[in-house]
């Protein structure tokens, strides 16, 4: 007999490894965003990235590119 797996209330299924890429977050009041090092949201499968307000995700995909290529910062200013 198969045992049922009980998932947490706010379970988000992912298709990629979160260990292989670092995620960043920003928070302001009741809004927060989770994105990768490039500022992209959800471009590698489904994951926790997104733009949230009051615990509801309003944006699950956003990608940036320059002439079809991922933009990479050569030097970050201080």
N, C-alpha and C positions, 0 to 999 in steps of 0.2 A: 504494500500500500504506500503510495506517495504521500509524504508529509507536505502540507501546505506551508509556504514561506510567507510570513507576515511582514509586509514592507512598512517602513515608517510613513507617517502621514504625508510628508513633503518629499517623497522619493523622486529622484530624477535619474532616469536611465542614461548612461553614457556609452558611446561606442569607441572612444579613444582613451588613451592612457593619460591621466592627469599628472602622473609622475614625470612624463617626458616633456611637458611644457608647463611653465609657470603661469599661474593666473594672477591677475591684479584686480583690485576692487577700489571703488570710490563710493563714499557715502555722504549724503546731504539730507538732513531731516529724515523723512520717511522714504526717501528714494535712495537706491544704490545700484551700482553697475558692476558686473563681473566680466572681465575681458582678458585676452592673452597679451603677451609682451608687445605685439604689433598693434594693439588697439582693436583687434577684430573680435567679434562676438559670434560664436557658434559655427565658424567656417570649417572646423574639423569634426564632422559628425555632430550628434546632439550631446550637449553637456550642460553644465550649470551656468554657462555664460548667459548674460542677458541684462536688460535694463528692467529693474523692478521698482514698483511703487506700492507701498502698503502690502508687501509680500505677494504681489501679483506681477508676473512677468509680462511686460508690454512689448518687448523686443527680444527675439531669440536669434536673429542673424543680422550681422552687419560686417561687411568686409571693406577694407581700403586697399587700393592698388594705384600704381602709377604706370600707365600704358600697359595694363594687364599683368604687371609684376608686383609682388609684395614689396612695399616700401620698407627699407631697413635704415635705421639711423646710423650714420657713420660716426658721429660724435654727439654726445649729449651735453648741452650747456648746463652750467650751474647757476 
